[in-house]
Amino acid sequence: MEEKIRNISQKLTLDNRKEALLTGVKDVVSFDEKEILLQTSEGRLQIRGSQLHVKGLDLEKGEAALAGHVDSLVYLSKDSPKKEETLFTRLFR
């Protein structure tokens, strides 16, 4: 299944700096109301702003929907290693 997500192209749609739709999402590394960090097919994507939240997430399709006020979008590195503890690891302890 991971190979399937790897072949999905990365697409980012940002509407009025308030809502974002993304494809190519592999994992949610971390999130809070000021920052969301996603592992995507093009590397880690850091989204900073205020009142941020993940409205929808489908890792099988590699899609995420985000809301809040977006101040910045930064790709950290395509080859950056994953954090050892992901959101789902913390949820299912």
Secondary structure as UniProt FT lines:
FT   HELIX           2..6
FT   STRAND          11..15
FT   TURN            16..18
FT   STRAND          19..23
FT   STRAND          25..31
FT   STRAND          35..40
FT   TURN            41..42
FT   STRAND          43..58
FT   TURN            59..62
FT   STRAND          63..75
FT   TURN            78..79
FT   HELIX           87..91
//
